[in-house]
Amino acid sequence: MKISPKIWPYSIGFSIIAVFGFCVATVFVVESANIQESNTYMTKYQEAELNANHYIKNRIAFDKKYKITYVPKMLKEESTLAFKVSDLSGKIVKNAKLTLLVSRPETHVYDQKLQSEVLKDGNYIVQNVKFAKKGLWDIIVKVEVGKYSRFYNIRVDTRNKIFTEQ
């Protein structure tokens, strides 16, 4: 069987058009992808990457004046979380604003965004935190005291009283 010499230009042209078509299809598929939020800064990862230096500078400035501490408790399906915000001398800060994001490490299905409600015994209390499944959970806290702010990330395990600061 003899192949006509006229077919080669058509096959090269078709190949170029096919590659271009696959490139366009890839762009459309990527644009329609669900963009996950960054668990580090409660925002989309692109914005977290763009503002990383700003977040780091804010954390350094906050840490020069204040300290935040998680008050560990045994966690149940519905729990209360407590955080202590103090200045470096240990005096409790009474005008802090805490925003929490409670999330599973591998999915955003169970995410809860909460605010601190009460200042009780020097602790900022967040009530009605629901842990739908047993296991590891990330708790991301944004602390704001006046013009100072920082993110405080901890990982808790609802099966026992273990927590780690990140």
Rosetta silent file (secondary structure, phi, psi, omega in degrees, C-alpha in Angstrom):
SEQUENCE: MKISPKIWPYSIGFSIIAVFGFCVATVFVVESANIQESNTYMTKYQEAELNANHYIKNRIAFDKKYKITYVPKMLKEESTLAFKVSDLSGKIVKNAKLTLLVSRPETHVYDQKLQSEVLKDGNYIVQNVKFAKKGLWDIIVKVEVGKYSRFYNIRVDTRNKIFTEQ
SCORE:     score description
SCORE:     0.000 S_00000001
   1 L     0.000  129.941 -177.672    0.000    0.000    0.000 S_00000001
   2 L  -105.124  131.252  179.867    1.401    3.326   -1.029 S_00000001
   3 L   -91.631  133.720 -179.438    0.710    6.483    1.055 S_00000001
   4 L   -67.647  136.199  178.888    0.031    9.626   -0.887 S_00000001
   5 L   -67.238  -12.065 -179.749    2.625   12.358   -0.280 S_00000001
   6 L   -79.840  -13.843 -175.808   -0.223   14.883    0.076 S_00000001
   7 H   -78.572  -26.172 -176.586   -1.416   13.402    3.403 S_00000001
   8 H   -61.638  -44.360  177.898    1.628   14.472    5.481 S_00000001
   9 H   -62.492  -35.314  178.665    0.839   18.203    5.571 S_00000001
  10 H   -67.993  -41.132 -179.490   -2.724   17.404    6.641 S_00000001
  11 H   -68.215  -36.703  177.114   -1.612   15.098    9.454 S_00000001
  12 H   -66.725  -43.810  177.965    0.901   17.684   10.743 S_00000001
  13 H   -61.766  -43.604  178.237   -1.774   20.417   10.644 S_00000001
  14 H   -62.142  -41.389  179.659   -4.267   18.154   12.417 S_00000001
  15 H   -62.660  -42.332  179.001   -1.666   17.339   15.114 S_00000001
  16 H   -63.942  -43.764  178.896   -0.955   21.032   15.741 S_00000001
  17 H   -64.732  -40.113  179.398   -4.687   21.817   16.022 S_00000001
  18 H   -63.942  -44.326  178.667   -5.214   18.835   18.363 S_00000001
  19 H   -62.131  -44.504  178.062   -2.378   19.929   20.690 S_00000001
  20 H   -60.891  -42.577  178.161   -3.760   23.479   20.761 S_00000001
  21 H   -61.274  -41.274  177.912   -7.246   22.095   21.512 S_00000001
  22 H   -65.735  -36.460  177.139   -5.906   20.016   24.417 S_00000001
  23 H   -63.483  -45.267  178.958   -4.140   23.100   25.810 S_00000001
  24 H   -63.227  -43.308  179.001   -7.365   25.124   25.709 S_00000001
  25 H   -61.756  -39.517  178.907   -9.307   22.253   27.320 S_00000001
  26 H   -62.397  -42.090  178.966   -6.715   22.033   30.114 S_00000001
  27 H   -62.076  -43.994  179.776   -7.108   25.738   30.888 S_00000001
  28 H   -64.783  -40.367  179.508  -10.909   25.402   31.115 S_00000001
  29 H   -65.532  -42.692 -179.019  -10.685   22.348   33.390 S_00000001
  30 H   -67.645  -39.779  179.165   -8.195   24.045   35.729 S_00000001
  31 H   -64.922  -31.456 -179.166  -10.256   27.250   35.936 S_00000001
  32 L   -85.767   -1.701 -179.991  -13.356   25.316   36.944 S_00000001
  33 L   -68.124  145.783  178.430  -11.494   23.446   39.716 S_00000001
  34 L   -73.634  119.248 -179.400  -12.631   24.084   43.264 S_00000001
  35 L   -85.133  119.632  179.709  -10.004   26.286   44.945 S_00000001
  36 L   -82.362  149.173  176.259   -9.450   25.151   48.517 S_00000001
  37 E   -78.605  151.827  175.532   -8.732   27.607   51.274 S_00000001
  38 E   -79.561  127.421  178.467   -5.393   27.614   52.980 S_00000001
  39 L   -73.090   -9.986 -177.992   -5.737   26.350   56.526 S_00000001
  40 L   -79.448  -40.016 -174.267   -2.833   28.514   57.553 S_00000001
  41 L  -127.455   19.263  176.742   -4.378   31.948   56.985 S_00000001
  42 L    53.500   40.213 -178.849   -8.135   31.326   56.488 S_00000001
  43 E  -152.099  171.950  176.573   -8.011   32.452   52.866 S_00000001
  44 E   -62.350  147.609 -172.861   -7.417   31.079   49.388 S_00000001
  45 H   -64.347  -29.188  178.410   -3.897   29.789   48.994 S_00000001
  46 H   -64.356  -43.409  179.317   -3.081   32.291   46.234 S_00000001
  47 H   -68.304  -37.901  177.282   -3.907   35.197   48.554 S_00000001
  48 H   -62.454  -39.776  179.279   -2.014   33.552   51.421 S_00000001
  49 H   -68.001  -41.047 -179.993    1.035   33.241   49.204 S_00000001
  50 H   -66.298  -34.625 -175.267    0.812   36.854   48.029 S_00000001
  51 L  -104.250   14.937 -175.603    0.440   38.199   51.591 S_00000001
  52 H   -57.556  -43.638 -179.941    2.777   35.791   53.398 S_00000001
  53 H   -62.930  -39.618  177.503    5.319   38.479   54.269 S_00000001
  54 H   -61.446  -45.801  179.348    2.569   40.701   55.678 S_00000001
  55 H   -62.464  -40.747 -179.326    1.258   37.847   57.851 S_00000001
  56 H   -66.590  -43.129  178.008    4.759   37.045   59.098 S_00000001
  57 H   -62.767  -41.189  177.449    5.485   40.697   59.972 S_00000001
  58 H   -62.038  -41.099  179.960    2.154   40.931   61.837 S_00000001
  59 H   -64.527  -42.804  179.527    2.976   37.786   63.796 S_00000001
  60 H   -62.500  -45.050  179.184    6.404   39.123   64.798 S_00000001
  61 H   -63.420  -40.930  178.678    4.886   42.452   65.920 S_00000001
  62 H   -63.415  -46.741 -176.889    2.139   40.632   67.862 S_00000001
  63 H   -65.986  -20.021  176.470    4.618   38.284   69.551 S_00000001
  64 H   -75.422  -19.083 -177.290    6.681   41.259   70.748 S_00000001
  65 H  -117.794  -30.734 -170.591    3.701   42.504   72.793 S_00000001
  66 E  -133.552  168.104  177.742    1.299   39.608   73.393 S_00000001
  67 E  -140.146  137.435  174.687    1.033   35.881   73.918 S_00000001
  68 E  -118.217  140.059 -178.687   -1.799   33.484   73.060 S_00000001
  69 E  -136.337  136.703  173.359   -2.201   30.085   74.693 S_00000001
  70 E   -84.392  132.279  176.938   -4.649   27.245   74.099 S_00000001
  71 E   -96.046  103.147 -172.857   -6.173   25.909   77.316 S_00000001
  72 L   -70.445  141.421  175.630   -6.379   22.159   76.617 S_00000001
  73 L  -141.828  158.839  174.143   -9.481   20.173   77.570 S_00000001
  74 L   -68.263  125.945 -175.448  -10.751   16.733   76.683 S_00000001
  75 L   -94.428  137.276  177.158  -12.740   17.220   73.494 S_00000001
  76 L  -116.572 -172.495 -179.192  -16.127   15.632   72.879 S_00000001
  77 L   -58.824  -39.084  173.323  -18.539   15.716   69.956 S_00000001
  78 E  -126.678  120.463 -172.312  -19.632   19.196   71.086 S_00000001
  79 E  -132.502  171.212  173.141  -17.070   21.084   73.119 S_00000001
  80 E  -115.181  131.122  178.308  -16.038   24.449   74.450 S_00000001
  81 E  -105.234  147.440 -179.557  -12.613   25.803   73.534 S_00000001
  82 E  -132.073  138.897  178.236  -10.664   28.262   75.665 S_00000001
  83 E  -133.334  143.638  178.282   -7.766   30.551   74.779 S_00000001
  84 E  -112.447  126.721  175.825   -5.777   32.907   76.956 S_00000001
  85 E  -116.158  122.893 -178.594   -4.455   36.169   75.498 S_00000001
  86 E  -139.130  162.368  172.105   -2.016   38.087   77.685 S_00000001
  87 E   -80.947  178.193 -174.383    0.712   40.639   77.351 S_00000001
  88 L   -68.207  -19.259  177.162    4.293   39.511   77.923 S_00000001
  89 L   -84.285   -5.311  177.708    4.103   40.385   81.635 S_00000001
  90 L    99.573   -1.848 -179.959    1.181   37.944   82.031 S_00000001
  91 L   -75.325  131.602 -177.524   -1.622   40.521   82.346 S_00000001
  92 E   -65.847  134.389  176.123   -4.838   39.352   80.647 S_00000001
  93 L   -90.804  125.112 -173.987   -5.822   41.307   77.524 S_00000001
  94 L  -100.537   -7.832 -176.938   -9.538   42.100   77.635 S_00000001
  95 L  -113.048   25.728  179.483  -10.097   43.669   74.218 S_00000001
  96 L   -79.952  150.730  175.443   -8.890   40.864   71.945 S_00000001
  97 E  -118.527  123.397 -179.530  -11.017   39.561   69.088 S_00000001
  98 E  -114.179  129.852  173.777  -10.669   35.877   68.230 S_00000001
  99 E  -118.964  127.930 -176.488  -11.946   34.286   65.026 S_00000001
 100 E  -113.974  145.075  168.165  -11.677   30.490   64.782 S_00000001
 101 E  -123.717  118.270  178.116  -11.733   28.058   61.910 S_00000001
 102 E  -106.130  125.004 -170.316  -12.187   24.442   62.973 S_00000001
 103 E  -149.397  151.174  170.383  -11.400   22.019   60.160 S_00000001
 104 E   -78.824  145.810 -178.061  -10.385   18.462   59.363 S_00000001
 105 L   -62.547  -31.587 -171.899   -6.865   18.274   57.877 S_00000001
 106 L  -100.814   -6.189 -177.141   -7.914   16.408   54.731 S_00000001
 107 E  -152.629  158.186  177.317  -11.244   18.072   53.858 S_00000001
 108 E  -106.350   10.952 -177.041  -13.198   21.300   54.199 S_00000001
 109 E   -63.218  -39.128 -174.077  -16.592   19.572   54.499 S_00000001
 110 E   -97.889   14.735 -176.659  -16.775   19.976   58.298 S_00000001
 111 E   -59.525  140.101  174.077  -15.362   23.526   58.488 S_00000001
 112 E  -133.145  129.944  175.424  -16.809   25.839   61.122 S_00000001
 113 E  -108.127  122.177 -173.265  -16.005   29.531   61.417 S_00000001
 114 E  -131.150  161.595  175.616  -16.671   30.840   64.928 S_00000001
 115 E  -116.376  149.350  173.069  -16.106   33.938   67.075 S_00000001
 116 L   -68.529  139.286 -172.891  -15.016   34.075   70.705 S_00000001
 117 L  -106.378  -42.735 -168.482  -18.075   34.864   72.763 S_00000001
 118 E  -133.819  145.371  169.279  -17.151   35.358   76.392 S_00000001
 119 E  -104.172  107.450 -175.376  -14.171   36.392   78.492 S_00000001
 120 E  -129.502  126.543 -179.248  -14.452   34.144   81.544 S_00000001
 121 L    53.714   34.985  179.135  -11.733   33.660   84.191 S_00000001
 122 L    80.885    4.129 -179.373   -9.243   35.327   81.865 S_00000001
 123 E  -113.227  140.165  171.934  -10.015   32.921   79.017 S_00000001
 124 E   -84.591  121.256 -173.278  -11.707   33.656   75.721 S_00000001
 125 E  -103.464  134.741  173.138  -14.409   31.008   75.424 S_00000001
 126 E  -121.388  114.626 -175.449  -15.800   29.587   72.184 S_00000001
 127 E   -99.248  164.581  175.682  -18.853   27.444   72.803 S_00000001
 128 E    59.134   42.061  173.979  -20.705   24.896   70.693 S_00000001
 129 E   -85.038  121.843 -175.579  -17.716   23.715   68.675 S_00000001
 130 E  -101.288  127.181  174.271  -18.820   20.540   66.914 S_00000001
 131 L  -109.498   96.624 -171.897  -16.362   17.751   66.129 S_00000001
 132 L   -66.034  -27.608 -179.426  -18.379   15.566   63.752 S_00000001
 133 L  -131.638  154.861  173.822  -15.786   12.768   63.646 S_00000001
 134 L   -77.599  149.158  177.304  -13.178   11.425   66.008 S_00000001
 135 L   129.760 -156.695 -176.490   -9.580   12.071   65.077 S_00000001
 136 E   -81.044  139.836  176.074   -7.360   14.987   64.145 S_00000001
 137 E  -136.119  144.578  173.376   -8.736   18.502   63.751 S_00000001
 138 E   -99.222  134.006  174.598   -7.029   21.778   62.893 S_00000001
 139 E  -119.588  115.756 -179.698   -7.970   24.855   64.885 S_00000001
 140 E  -110.305  124.066 -177.086   -6.838   28.094   63.308 S_00000001
 141 E  -117.325  127.567  170.920   -7.291   31.204   65.438 S_00000001
 142 E  -101.356  118.431 -178.539   -6.928   34.755   64.185 S_00000001
 143 E  -106.836  130.153  177.528   -6.209   37.001   67.156 S_00000001
 144 E  -127.687  125.147  174.676   -6.590   40.753   66.856 S_00000001
 145 E  -128.527  103.109 -176.195   -5.645   43.218   69.591 S_00000001
 146 L    60.774 -125.309 -179.276   -5.933   46.765   68.287 S_00000001
 147 L   -88.034   -2.935 -178.503   -3.649   47.057   65.267 S_00000001
 148 E   -95.886  140.745  177.757   -1.793   43.824   66.107 S_00000001
 149 E  -151.752  159.028  173.661   -2.860   40.450   64.754 S_00000001
 150 E  -162.468  163.757  174.880   -1.575   36.952   64.189 S_00000001
 151 E  -104.992  138.417 -178.486   -2.713   33.461   63.301 S_00000001
 152 E  -125.415  114.601 -175.566   -2.346   30.689   65.870 S_00000001
 153 E  -110.275  129.849  174.028   -2.615   27.150   64.511 S_00000001
 154 E  -133.677  154.850  175.276   -3.037   24.031   66.609 S_00000001
 155 E  -118.185  124.469 -179.363   -3.870   20.437   65.808 S_00000001
 156 E  -115.442  156.101  177.235   -6.008   18.562   68.316 S_00000001
 157 E  -119.393  117.751 -176.499   -6.952   14.910   68.596 S_00000001
 158 L   -72.946   -9.175  179.838  -10.477   14.239   69.836 S_00000001
 159 L   -82.480  -20.796  177.266   -9.505   10.726   70.936 S_00000001
 160 L  -155.840 -174.447 -172.458   -7.237   12.065   73.701 S_00000001
 161 L   -92.120   29.623 -177.908   -5.880   15.314   75.152 S_00000001
 162 L   -87.611  135.181  171.632   -3.004   15.669   72.704 S_00000001
 163 E  -144.599  151.295  178.002   -2.490   18.949   70.868 S_00000001
 164 E  -132.313  138.989  175.607    0.390   20.406   68.927 S_00000001
 165 E   -85.838  142.962 -179.965    1.114   23.998   68.018 S_00000001
 166 L  -119.254    0.000    0.000    2.081   24.635   64.414 S_00000001
